Amino acid sequence: MKHLLIAALALAMTSSLARAQEAPIQAILQAQSALIMENSRRTIAPVIAAVSGSGLPQAQDVLQAWQGKKLWQRTTDGLFFRAEKADGATYNLYDFDTRDASGSAPVSDLEQIKPNSGIRALIGSALVQFQLQDADPKRRLAALTSVQRNPSADVLEPLRGSIAAENDPMIRAMKVRAERLLTIAYDADEAARIKAISEMSGDLGVDVRATLNPLLVTRRAVFVGAPPATLNIAEILEPGTSIEVTKAYDMLVEADLAPPRVTEAQVRSALAENAEGGRVGGIPIRQLDDPDMRLRAYAALAAAGSVPPAPGAAQIAQALKAHSIADIYLEPSRIVTDAVSEALGTIALTVGLNQTIDLVLDGLSLTSIYFLAAIGLAITFGVMGVINMAHGEFIMMGAYTGYVVQQIIPNHTASILVAIPVAFAVTFAAGVVMERLVIRWLYNRPLETLLATFGVSIALQQLAKNIFGTQARPLTSPAWLDGALVINDVVAISFIRIAIFVLAVFFLGVYLFIMRRTRLGLETRAVTQNPRMASSMGINLNKVNMLTFGLGSGIAGVAGVAIGLFAKVTSELGSDYIVQSFMTVVVGGVGNIWGTLAGAAMIGFLQKGIEWFNPSNTLAAQTFMIVFIIIFIQFRPRGIIALKGRAAGD
């Protein structure tokens, strides 16, 4: 019997050894069982380190189960399992090493390990090294995103270790960038931090500045005498220059290095409490309206020991002279903070340069919008001298035409391509009708033209409200115009604005072609320079005026399609651009397309420049712009590029 018992024990020991060799994760958990069950944030770190540092693939399963509160210990033998509830009070058990089902157990035979938030955070940091090398790129990207959102020193080494094996170029680049930023913030090697700072000093990313700026955070401290040379001092503050004297002295008081100052309220309260027989400190109460007398009375009370003494100017100056106040960097390394300051200076210079480029692009964008809106007016106003207040309504008409086309053709790309010529045709025809019915009777009568076209403007707005209602209608841009061309974190321009710029250049080319290469252009230029002479040469003025007005109106319709892609399409759409269109034409030079372009550039860049100084108030920017233009016209009434030869036809 004794031999049988010894044999059974030997077999059990052999089986146990074999199990330990076959189940290394379970062996690690058994070795750390006491600390696991203690479940304390203060003592759990070695357990997590032992599991994550084992190098076993099962370590990730253990940590994930532990973090998700699915780690259980079977009380009968102390083994750890991942447990899933089956039914009732029974749980299915899964072995960590084999990852296979290992039977089931009642909840009475199990004890759940419930990590608190602190332990879960430690487990999450440990899991990063596995997730960063996961076979699924989506999990690697999710882990990397987590590292970027919650950077810490714990993930630096796992992140570095995952870079070499990364085969996705995009994720690899993101890992390298994140590693550089973590090196700057957390690496213990000063030389490595300096190298990383130098490498990232030309980067405009917000994350770079978000990493560098905290390294220049300071704390303000008071010292007896000079501050210790071992501290990384940002600035020694001079009372009266870089810090107010009273504020500096209050810091000494707060540090129990000087007696407190006495405020005016405290003086008045002390005098009121110590008034006797109509006098305070030997001074009659009627004299206490004088601040100097109040101070003398308080000094007398202090000399008598009735109130605490108030430090005088000489005492305050002496206390400040005996102490120093300094801003101390929280980052202890002077070399690091110097490198950070230099890098931020370089970044600030680069950001300023890129902001200038971004401002120029915004100015070009606004210039193209104003030019596109004004080019039709430049034709009608320049050639015919007609003050067309309904020009904005032709822009509105073009936008609504684009909306109607989109209702018929649901494909946004095709609908926009169709809407542009249709809008031109519709507004061209409307312009011809308006010229035949209204404008032709009012030539050389500018005031009547202004009033008549203003009335037409109101009528067209009301007609649009009756047809389309007062709600804004959507004119949706094609998907390929969504988003923006992002050059870096500072410079970006939307694809719609790029398209409008291209469209403006295209219509500039169309205008130049018509004016220089066609009979209509030749006749238009002749009428523009000298109408009477052109008429005597056989040119039909009525026909030229009609076609010219139609051409200008048609281009306004195309401008409406373009503007409707980023603005609200309502009956008031045109009124938002009529003032800018007239200013563009007048400032540039009436009747000159290059002048119109110059006027659009001047107004667009001027408005964006003013908005840059006061970005929260665009109304103020437009007001200043109008004031500037009024002043400009006083000195150059014929515009930037005056049209020659017009006087001959006057």
C-alpha positions as CSV (number, residue, x, y, z in Angstrom):
1,M,0.0,0.0,0.0
2,K,2.9,2.3,0.9
3,H,4.5,1.6,-2.4
4,L,1.3,2.3,-4.3
5,L,0.9,5.7,-2.4
6,I,4.5,6.7,-3.3
7,A,3.9,5.7,-6.9
8,A,0.7,7.8,-7.0
9,L,2.5,10.8,-5.5
10,A,5.3,10.4,-8.1
11,L,2.8,10.2,-10.9
12,A,1.0,13.3,-9.6
13,M,4.3,15.2,-9.3
14,T,5.3,14.1,-12.8
15,S,1.9,15.1,-14.2
16,S,2.2,18.5,-12.4
17,L,5.7,19.1,-13.8
18,A,4.5,18.2,-17.3
19,R,1.5,20.5,-16.9
20,A,3.7,23.4,-15.7
21,Q,5.9,22.9,-18.8
22,E,2.9,22.7,-21.1
23,A,1.1,25.6,-19.4
24,P,3.6,28.4,-18.8
25,I,1.0,31.2,-18.6
26,Q,-0.9,29.3,-15.9
27,A,2.5,28.8,-14.1
28,I,3.1,32.6,-14.1
29,L,-0.4,33.2,-12.8
30,Q,0.0,30.6,-10.1
31,A,3.3,32.2,-9.0
32,Q,1.6,35.6,-8.8
33,S,-1.7,34.3,-7.4
34,A,-1.5,36.1,-4.1
35,L,-1.0,39.5,-5.6
36,I,-3.7,38.9,-8.2
37,M,-6.2,38.1,-5.5
38,E,-5.1,41.0,-3.4
39,N,-6.2,43.2,-6.4
40,S,-4.5,46.3,-5.3
41,R,-3.3,49.2,-7.5
42,R,-0.1,49.6,-5.4
43,T,1.1,46.0,-5.7
44,I,-0.3,44.7,-9.0
45,A,2.4,46.2,-11.3
46,P,4.9,43.3,-11.0
47,V,2.1,40.8,-11.9
48,I,1.2,42.7,-15.1
49,A,4.9,43.1,-15.9
50,A,5.4,39.3,-15.5
51,V,2.5,38.4,-17.7
52,S,3.2,41.0,-20.5
53,G,7.0,40.4,-20.4
54,S,6.7,36.6,-20.8
55,G,6.7,36.9,-24.5
56,L,4.0,34.3,-24.8
57,P,1.1,34.9,-27.3
58,Q,-1.3,33.8,-24.6
59,A,-0.3,36.8,-22.5
60,Q,-2.6,39.1,-24.5
61,D,-5.6,36.8,-23.9
62,V,-4.9,36.9,-20.1
63,L,-4.6,40.7,-20.0
64,Q,-7.7,41.2,-22.2
65,A,-9.8,38.9,-20.0
66,W,-8.5,40.5,-16.9
67,Q,-9.2,44.0,-18.2
68,G,-12.7,42.9,-19.3
69,K,-13.5,41.3,-15.9
70,K,-13.6,37.8,-17.4
71,L,-10.6,36.4,-15.3
72,W,-11.8,33.9,-12.7
73,Q,-10.1,31.7,-10.2
74,R,-11.4,28.2,-9.5
75,T,-11.3,27.9,-5.7
76,T,-10.9,24.1,-5.6
77,D,-7.5,24.1,-7.3
78,G,-6.6,27.8,-7.6
79,L,-6.3,27.7,-11.4
80,F,-7.2,30.8,-13.5
81,F,-9.6,30.7,-16.4
82,R,-11.5,32.9,-18.8
83,A,-15.1,32.4,-17.9
84,E,-18.3,33.0,-19.8
85,K,-21.7,32.7,-18.3
86,A,-23.6,29.7,-19.6
87,D,-27.0,29.5,-17.9
88,G,-28.2,30.1,-14.4
89,A,-25.3,30.0,-12.0
90,T,-22.9,28.0,-14.3
91,Y,-19.9,29.4,-16.2
92,N,-18.0,27.9,-19.1
93,L,-14.3,27.9,-18.5
94,Y,-11.6,28.4,-21.1
95,D,-7.9,27.4,-20.6
96,F,-5.5,30.3,-21.4
97,D,-2.7,28.1,-22.7
98,T,-4.7,25.8,-25.0
99,R,-7.4,28.4,-25.6
100,D,-9.8,25.5,-25.6
101,A,-13.0,24.9,-23.5
102,S,-12.1,23.4,-20.1
103,G,-15.5,22.4,-18.8
104,S,-17.8,24.4,-16.6
105,A,-18.1,25.2,-13.0
106,P,-20.8,26.7,-10.7
107,V,-20.3,30.2,-9.6
108,S,-19.9,29.0,-6.0
109,D,-16.7,27.3,-7.1
110,L,-15.3,30.5,-8.8
111,E,-14.0,33.9,-7.7
112,Q,-14.1,36.8,-10.1
113,I,-11.1,39.1,-10.4
114,K,-12.5,42.7,-10.6
115,P,-9.8,45.2,-11.4
116,N,-10.5,48.8,-10.5
117,S,-10.0,51.7,-13.0
118,G,-6.4,52.1,-11.9
119,I,-5.5,48.5,-12.6
120,R,-7.4,48.5,-15.9
121,A,-5.3,51.5,-17.0
122,L,-2.1,49.6,-16.2
123,I,-3.4,46.6,-18.1
124,G,-4.3,48.8,-21.0
125,S,-0.8,50.2,-21.1
126,A,0.6,46.6,-21.1
127,L,-1.8,45.5,-23.8
128,V,-0.4,48.2,-26.2
129,Q,2.7,46.1,-27.0
130,F,0.5,43.3,-28.2
131,Q,-2.0,45.4,-30.0
132,L,0.7,47.4,-31.8
133,Q,2.0,44.1,-33.4
134,D,-1.4,42.5,-34.0
135,A,-1.9,40.8,-37.3
136,D,-5.0,42.9,-38.0
137,P,-4.0,46.4,-39.3
138,K,-7.2,47.8,-37.9
139,R,-6.3,46.7,-34.4
140,R,-2.8,48.1,-34.8
141,L,-4.2,51.4,-36.0
142,A,-6.7,51.5,-33.1
143,A,-3.9,50.9,-30.7
144,L,-1.8,53.6,-32.2
145,T,-4.7,56.0,-32.1
146,S,-5.0,55.2,-28.4
147,V,-1.3,55.9,-27.9
148,Q,-1.7,59.3,-29.6
149,R,-4.7,60.2,-27.5
150,N,-3.2,59.0,-24.2
151,P,0.6,59.3,-24.5
152,S,2.7,58.0,-21.6
153,A,6.2,56.8,-20.9
154,D,5.0,53.2,-20.5
155,V,4.2,52.8,-24.2
156,L,7.4,54.3,-25.6
157,E,9.4,51.1,-25.6
158,P,6.6,48.9,-26.9
159,L,6.0,51.4,-29.7
160,R,9.7,51.4,-30.7
161,G,9.7,47.6,-30.7
162,S,6.7,47.5,-33.1
163,I,8.2,49.8,-35.8
164,A,10.7,47.3,-37.3
165,A,8.0,44.7,-38.0
166,E,5.4,47.1,-39.4
167,N,4.6,46.4,-43.0
168,D,1.9,49.0,-43.6
169,P,3.6,52.2,-44.9
170,M,0.9,54.5,-43.5
171,I,0.8,52.9,-40.1
172,R,4.6,52.7,-40.0
173,A,4.9,56.5,-40.7
174,M,2.3,57.2,-38.0
175,K,4.3,55.0,-35.5
176,V,7.6,56.7,-36.4
177,R,5.9,60.1,-35.8
178,A,4.3,59.0,-32.5
179,E,7.7,57.5,-31.4
180,R,9.4,60.8,-32.0
181,L,6.9,62.7,-30.0
182,L,7.0,60.3,-27.1
183,T,10.8,60.4,-27.2
184,I,10.6,64.2,-26.8
185,A,8.2,64.0,-23.9
186,Y,9.3,60.9,-22.0
187,D,12.7,59.5,-23.0
188,A,15.3,59.4,-20.2
189,D,18.1,59.8,-22.7
190,E,18.7,63.6,-23.0
191,A,20.6,63.2,-26.3
192,A,17.8,61.2,-27.8
193,R,15.3,63.9,-26.8
194,I,17.5,66.7,-28.3
195,K,17.8,64.7,-31.6
196,A,14.0,64.1,-31.7
197,I,13.3,67.8,-31.1
198,S,15.7,68.8,-33.8
199,E,14.1,66.4,-36.3
200,M,10.6,67.7,-35.5
201,S,11.5,71.4,-35.4
202,G,10.3,72.0,-39.0
203,D,7.0,70.2,-38.6
204,L,3.9,72.3,-38.5
205,G,1.7,69.6,-36.9
206,V,-0.4,70.7,-34.0
207,D,0.6,67.5,-32.2
208,V,4.3,68.7,-32.3
209,R,3.5,72.0,-30.7
210,A,1.2,70.2,-28.2
211,T,4.3,68.1,-27.2
212,L,6.8,70.9,-27.1
213,N,4.8,73.5,-25.2
214,P,4.3,71.6,-22.0
215,L,8.1,71.3,-21.7
216,L,8.2,75.1,-21.3
217,V,5.6,75.2,-18.5
218,T,7.0,77.0,-15.4
219,R,6.2,77.4,-11.7
220,R,6.7,80.6,-9.8
221,A,8.7,80.3,-6.6
222,V,10.2,82.6,-3.9
223,F,13.7,82.1,-2.6
224,V,15.7,83.6,0.3
225,G,18.6,85.2,-1.6
226,A,19.3,84.0,-5.1
227,P,17.7,80.9,-6.5
228,P,19.8,77.7,-6.5
229,A,22.0,77.3,-9.6
230,T,20.8,73.7,-9.9
231,L,17.3,74.8,-11.0
232,N,16.4,75.3,-14.6
233,I,15.4,79.0,-14.3
234,A,13.3,80.5,-17.0
235,E,13.3,84.1,-15.7
236,I,14.2,86.0,-12.5
237,L,11.5,88.5,-11.9
238,E,12.3,92.1,-11.0
239,P,9.7,93.7,-8.7
240,G,8.4,96.9,-10.3
241,T,9.5,95.8,-13.8
242,S,8.4,92.2,-14.7
243,I,6.1,91.9,-11.7
244,E,4.1,94.4,-9.6
245,V,5.7,95.3,-6.3
246,T,2.5,94.5,-4.3
247,K,2.1,91.2,-6.1
248,A,5.7,90.3,-5.4
249,Y,5.4,91.2,-1.7
250,D,2.1,89.2,-1.4
251,M,4.1,86.2,-2.6
252,L,6.6,86.7,0.2
253,V,3.6,86.9,2.6
254,E,2.1,83.8,1.3
255,A,5.4,82.0,1.8
256,D,5.6,83.2,5.4
257,L,8.7,85.3,4.6
258,A,7.2,88.7,5.4
259,P,4.5,90.3,7.5
260,P,1.2,90.8,5.6
261,R,0.2,94.2,4.1
262,V,-2.7,96.0,5.6
263,T,-5.4,96.9,3.2
264,E,-7.5,100.1,3.2
265,A,-10.5,98.2,4.4
266,Q,-8.5,96.7,7.3
267,V,-7.3,100.1,8.3
268,R,-10.8,101.5,8.3
269,S,-12.1,98.6,10.3
270,A,-9.3,98.9,12.9
271,L,-9.8,102.6,13.3
272,A,-13.6,102.1,13.8
273,E,-12.9,99.4,16.4
274,N,-10.4,101.5,18.4
275,A,-12.3,104.9,18.4
276,E,-12.5,106.4,21.9
277,G,-13.8,109.8,22.9
278,G,-13.9,111.1,19.3
279,R,-10.3,110.2,18.7
280,V,-8.3,107.3,17.3
281,G,-4.6,106.9,18.2
282,G,-4.7,110.5,19.4
283,I,-6.1,111.9,16.1
284,P,-9.6,113.4,16.0
285,I,-12.1,111.4,14.0
286,R,-13.0,114.4,11.9
287,Q,-9.5,114.4,10.4
288,L,-9.6,110.8,9.3
289,D,-11.0,111.7,5.9
290,D,-7.4,112.3,4.9
291,P,-5.6,109.0,3.9
292,D,-2.3,110.2,5.5
293,M,-4.0,110.9,8.8
294,R,-5.6,107.4,8.7
295,L,-2.2,105.9,8.3
296,R,-0.8,108.0,11.2
297,A,-3.6,106.9,13.4
298,Y,-3.1,103.2,12.4
299,A,0.6,103.6,13.1
300,A,-0.1,105.0,16.6
301,L,-2.4,102.0,17.3
302,A,0.2,99.6,16.1
303,A,2.9,101.2,18.3
304,A,0.5,100.8,21.2
305,G,0.1,97.1,20.3
306,S,-3.6,97.4,19.5
307,V,-3.3,96.3,15.9
308,P,-0.7,94.4,13.9
309,P,2.0,96.7,12.4
310,A,1.7,97.6,8.8
311,P,4.9,97.3,6.7
312,G,5.9,100.5,5.2
313,A,7.4,101.1,1.8
314,A,11.0,100.9,3.1
315,Q,10.2,97.6,4.9
316,I,8.6,96.2,1.7
317,A,11.6,97.2,-0.4
318,Q,14.0,95.7,2.1
319,A,12.1,92.4,2.2
320,L,12.0,92.2,-1.6
321,K,15.7,92.9,-1.8
322,A,16.4,90.0,0.6
323,H,14.5,87.6,-1.5
324,S,14.2,86.6,-5.2
325,I,11.2,85.5,-7.3
326,A,11.8,83.3,-10.3
327,D,9.9,81.3,-12.9
328,I,11.3,77.7,-12.9
329,Y,10.8,75.3,-15.7
330,L,9.2,72.0,-14.7
331,E,11.5,70.3,-17.1
332,P,14.8,70.0,-15.2
333,S,17.1,69.9,-18.2
334,R,18.3,73.3,-19.4
335,I,19.6,71.8,-22.7
336,V,16.2,70.4,-23.4
337,T,14.3,73.6,-22.7
338,D,16.8,75.6,-24.9
339,A,16.2,73.1,-27.7
340,V,12.5,73.4,-27.3
341,S,12.5,77.2,-27.3
342,E,14.6,77.2,-30.5
343,A,12.3,74.6,-32.1
344,L,9.2,76.6,-31.2
345,G,10.8,79.7,-32.6
346,T,11.5,78.0,-35.9
347,I,7.9,76.6,-36.0
348,A,6.4,80.0,-35.2
349,L,8.3,81.5,-38.1
350,T,7.3,78.7,-40.4
351,V,3.7,79.0,-39.2
352,G,3.7,82.7,-39.9
353,L,5.0,82.2,-43.4
354,N,2.3,79.5,-44.1
355,Q,-0.4,81.7,-42.6
356,T,0.7,84.4,-45.1
357,I,0.4,81.8,-47.9
358,D,-3.0,80.7,-46.6
359,L,-4.1,84.4,-46.5
360,V,-3.0,84.8,-50.1
361,L,-5.0,81.7,-51.1
362,D,-8.1,83.0,-49.3
363,G,-7.6,86.4,-51.1
364,L,-7.3,84.6,-54.5
365,S,-10.4,82.6,-53.7
366,L,-12.4,85.7,-52.8
367,T,-11.0,87.5,-55.8
368,S,-12.2,84.8,-58.2
369,I,-15.7,84.9,-56.6
370,Y,-16.0,88.7,-56.9
371,F,-14.5,88.6,-60.4
372,L,-17.0,85.9,-61.5
373,A,-19.9,87.9,-60.0
374,A,-18.7,91.2,-61.6
375,I,-17.6,90.2,-65.0
376,G,-21.1,90.3,-66.4
377,L,-21.7,93.7,-64.9
378,A,-18.4,94.9,-66.3
379,I,-19.7,94.1,-69.8
380,T,-23.1,95.8,-69.4
381,F,-22.0,98.7,-67.3
382,G,-18.8,99.3,-69.3
383,V,-20.2,99.0,-72.8
384,M,-23.7,100.5,-72.3
385,G,-23.3,102.7,-69.2
386,V,-26.4,101.0,-67.7
387,I,-26.5,100.9,-63.9
388,N,-28.2,97.5,-63.7
389,M,-29.4,97.0,-60.1
390,A,-31.0,93.7,-61.2
391,H,-27.6,92.1,-61.9
392,G,-27.7,90.3,-58.6
393,E,-31.0,88.8,-59.6
394,F,-29.4,87.2,-62.7
395,I,-26.9,85.6,-60.3
396,M,-29.8,84.4,-58.2
397,M,-31.6,83.1,-61.4
398,G,-28.6,81.1,-62.4
399,A,-28.4,79.5,-58.9
400,Y,-32.0,78.5,-59.0
401,T,-31.5,77.1,-62.6
402,G,-28.8,74.9,-61.2
403,Y,-31.2,73.7,-58.4
404,V,-33.9,72.9,-61.0
405,V,-31.5,71.0,-63.2
406,Q,-30.4,68.9,-60.1
407,Q,-34.0,68.0,-59.5
408,I,-34.2,66.6,-63.0
409,I,-30.7,65.0,-63.2
410,P,-29.8,63.4,-59.8
411,N,-26.2,62.8,-60.7
412,H,-24.5,65.8,-59.2
413,T,-21.5,65.9,-61.6
414,A,-23.7,65.6,-64.7
415,S,-26.2,68.1,-63.3
416,I,-23.5,70.8,-62.7
417,L,-22.1,70.2,-66.2
418,V,-25.5,70.6,-67.7
419,A,-26.5,73.5,-65.3
420,I,-23.7,75.8,-66.4
421,P,-24.7,76.1,-70.1
422,V,-28.5,76.0,-69.2
423,A,-28.0,78.8,-66.7
424,F,-26.1,80.8,-69.3
425,A,-28.9,80.3,-71.8
426,V,-31.7,81.1,-69.3
427,T,-30.1,84.3,-68.0
428,F,-28.9,85.3,-71.5
429,A,-32.6,85.2,-72.7
430,A,-33.8,87.0,-69.6
431,G,-31.2,89.7,-70.2
432,V,-32.2,90.1,-73.8
433,V,-35.9,90.4,-72.8
434,M,-35.1,92.9,-70.1
435,E,-33.0,95.0,-72.5
436,R,-35.7,95.0,-75.2
437,L,-38.6,95.8,-72.7
438,V,-36.9,98.2,-70.3
439,I,-33.3,99.2,-70.9
440,R,-33.6,100.2,-74.6
441,W,-35.9,103.1,-73.7
442,L,-33.6,104.5,-71.0
443,Y,-30.2,104.8,-72.7
444,N,-28.2,107.9,-71.6
445,R,-30.6,108.3,-68.6
446,P,-28.6,106.7,-65.8
447,L,-30.9,107.7,-62.9
448,E,-34.0,106.3,-64.6
449,T,-32.1,103.2,-65.5
450,L,-31.1,102.7,-61.9
451,L,-34.7,103.2,-60.7
452,A,-36.1,100.9,-63.4
453,T,-33.7,98.1,-62.8
454,F,-34.1,98.4,-59.0
455,G,-37.8,97.8,-59.6
456,V,-37.1,94.8,-61.8
457,S,-34.8,93.5,-59.1
458,I,-37.6,93.6,-56.5
459,A,-40.0,92.0,-58.9
460,L,-37.6,89.1,-59.7
461,Q,-37.0,88.5,-56.0
462,Q,-40.7,88.3,-55.4
463,L,-41.2,86.0,-58.4
464,A,-38.5,83.7,-57.0
465,K,-40.2,83.6,-53.6
466,N,-43.5,82.8,-55.2
467,I,-42.0,79.9,-57.2
468,F,-39.4,78.5,-54.8
469,G,-40.6,79.8,-51.4
470,T,-38.6,81.5,-48.8
471,Q,-36.6,78.5,-47.6
472,A,-33.0,78.0,-48.9
473,R,-32.7,75.4,-51.6
474,P,-29.8,73.1,-51.8
475,L,-27.4,73.2,-54.7
476,T,-25.2,70.2,-54.0
477,S,-21.7,70.0,-55.3
478,P,-20.3,66.7,-56.7
479,A,-18.6,64.4,-54.3
480,W,-15.2,65.1,-55.9
481,L,-15.6,68.7,-54.9
482,D,-16.1,67.8,-51.2
483,G,-13.2,68.4,-48.8
484,A,-10.2,70.5,-49.3
485,L,-6.7,70.4,-50.6
486,V,-4.6,70.2,-47.4
487,I,-1.0,71.2,-47.8
488,N,-0.2,71.2,-44.1
489,D,-1.9,71.9,-40.8
490,V,-2.0,75.6,-41.6
491,V,-2.6,75.9,-45.4
492,A,-5.7,74.4,-46.9
493,I,-8.2,75.4,-49.6
494,S,-11.5,73.8,-50.4
495,F,-11.9,72.1,-53.8
496,I,-15.1,74.2,-54.5
497,R,-13.0,77.4,-54.3
498,I,-10.4,75.9,-56.6
499,A,-13.1,75.0,-59.1
500,I,-14.5,78.6,-58.9
501,F,-11.0,80.0,-59.5
502,V,-10.7,77.7,-62.6
503,L,-14.1,78.8,-63.8
504,A,-13.2,82.5,-63.3
505,V,-10.0,82.0,-65.4
506,F,-12.0,80.1,-68.0
507,F,-14.5,82.9,-68.4
508,L,-11.7,85.5,-68.5
509,G,-10.4,83.5,-71.5
510,V,-13.9,83.4,-73.0
511,Y,-14.4,87.1,-72.6
512,L,-11.0,87.9,-74.2
513,F,-11.7,85.5,-77.1
514,I,-15.1,87.1,-77.8
515,M,-13.7,90.6,-77.6
516,R,-10.6,90.1,-79.6
517,R,-11.4,87.2,-82.0
518,T,-15.1,87.7,-83.0
519,R,-17.2,90.2,-84.9
520,L,-19.4,90.8,-81.9
521,G,-16.3,91.7,-79.9
522,L,-15.0,94.1,-82.5
523,E,-18.3,95.8,-82.8
524,T,-18.6,95.9,-79.0
525,R,-15.2,97.6,-78.6
526,A,-16.2,100.1,-81.3
527,V,-19.4,101.0,-79.5
528,T,-17.6,101.2,-76.2
529,Q,-15.0,103.7,-77.5
530,N,-17.2,105.8,-79.7
531,P,-20.9,104.9,-80.2
532,R,-21.6,107.7,-82.8
533,M,-18.7,106.8,-84.9
534,A,-19.5,103.1,-84.7
535,S,-23.1,103.9,-85.8
536,S,-21.9,105.9,-88.8
537,M,-19.8,102.9,-89.8
538,G,-22.9,100.8,-90.2
539,I,-22.8,99.0,-86.8
540,N,-26.3,98.2,-85.5
541,L,-26.2,99.8,-82.0
542,N,-29.4,98.2,-80.9
543,K,-28.3,94.7,-81.8
544,V,-24.9,95.2,-80.2
545,N,-26.4,96.5,-77.0
546,M,-29.0,93.7,-76.9
547,L,-26.3,90.9,-77.4
548,T,-23.9,92.6,-75.0
549,F,-26.5,92.9,-72.3
550,G,-27.5,89.3,-72.8
551,L,-23.8,88.2,-72.7
552,G,-23.3,90.0,-69.4
553,S,-26.5,88.5,-67.9
554,G,-25.6,85.0,-69.1
555,I,-22.2,85.2,-67.4
556,A,-23.9,86.4,-64.2
557,G,-26.1,83.2,-64.4
558,V,-23.0,81.0,-64.6
559,A,-21.6,82.9,-61.6
560,G,-24.9,82.1,-59.8
561,V,-24.3,78.3,-60.3
562,A,-20.8,78.6,-58.9
563,I,-21.8,80.7,-56.0
564,G,-24.7,78.5,-55.2
565,L,-22.4,75.6,-54.6
566,F,-21.2,77.1,-51.3
567,A,-23.8,79.8,-50.5
568,K,-27.5,79.4,-49.6
569,V,-29.7,79.6,-52.7
570,T,-32.5,82.1,-51.7
571,S,-34.2,84.9,-53.4
572,E,-31.8,87.3,-51.6
573,L,-28.7,85.6,-53.0
574,G,-28.0,88.3,-55.6
575,S,-28.3,91.2,-53.2
576,D,-25.3,89.8,-51.2
577,Y,-23.1,90.4,-54.3
578,I,-24.5,93.4,-56.1
579,V,-22.6,95.9,-54.0
580,Q,-19.3,94.1,-54.3
581,S,-19.8,93.7,-58.0
582,F,-20.3,97.4,-58.5
583,M,-17.4,98.3,-56.3
584,T,-15.2,95.8,-58.3
585,V,-16.2,97.4,-61.6
586,V,-15.8,101.0,-60.4
587,V,-12.5,100.5,-58.6
588,G,-11.0,98.5,-61.4
589,G,-12.1,100.9,-64.2
590,V,-15.4,100.9,-66.0
591,G,-15.4,98.9,-69.2
592,N,-12.0,97.2,-68.8
593,I,-11.8,93.5,-68.1
594,W,-8.3,93.8,-66.7
595,G,-9.4,96.6,-64.5
596,T,-12.3,94.4,-63.2
597,L,-9.8,91.7,-62.4
598,A,-7.6,94.2,-60.6
599,G,-10.5,95.6,-58.7
600,A,-11.7,92.1,-57.7
601,A,-8.1,91.4,-56.5
602,M,-7.9,94.6,-54.6
603,I,-11.2,94.2,-52.9
604,G,-10.8,90.5,-52.2
605,F,-7.3,90.8,-50.7
606,L,-8.3,94.0,-48.8
607,Q,-11.3,92.3,-47.2
608,K,-9.3,89.2,-46.2
609,G,-6.5,91.3,-44.8
610,I,-8.9,93.3,-42.7
611,E,-10.6,90.0,-41.5
612,W,-7.2,88.6,-40.6
613,F,-6.8,91.4,-38.0
614,N,-10.4,91.1,-36.8
615,P,-11.6,87.6,-37.8
616,S,-14.7,87.6,-35.6
617,N,-16.3,90.6,-37.2
618,T,-16.7,90.3,-41.0
619,L,-19.2,93.2,-41.0
620,A,-16.5,95.6,-39.6
621,A,-14.2,94.3,-42.4
622,Q,-16.7,95.1,-45.1
623,T,-17.3,98.6,-43.5
624,F,-13.6,99.4,-43.5
625,M,-13.3,98.1,-47.0
626,I,-16.1,100.4,-48.2
627,V,-14.5,103.4,-46.5
628,F,-11.2,102.6,-48.1
629,I,-12.8,102.4,-51.5
630,I,-14.5,105.7,-51.1
631,I,-11.2,107.3,-50.3
632,F,-9.6,105.5,-53.2
633,I,-12.2,106.8,-55.6
634,Q,-11.5,110.3,-54.5
635,F,-8.0,110.1,-55.7
636,R,-8.5,107.9,-58.7
637,P,-12.1,108.4,-59.9
638,R,-11.6,106.5,-63.2
639,G,-10.4,103.4,-61.4
640,I,-7.2,101.4,-61.4
641,I,-7.1,100.9,-65.2
642,A,-9.0,103.7,-67.0
643,L,-10.6,103.0,-70.4
644,K,-9.1,105.2,-73.1
645,G,-11.1,106.7,-75.8
646,R,-14.5,106.8,-74.0
647,A,-14.4,110.6,-73.9
648,A,-14.6,110.7,-77.7
649,G,-18.0,109.2,-77.6
650,D,-19.4,111.3,-74.8
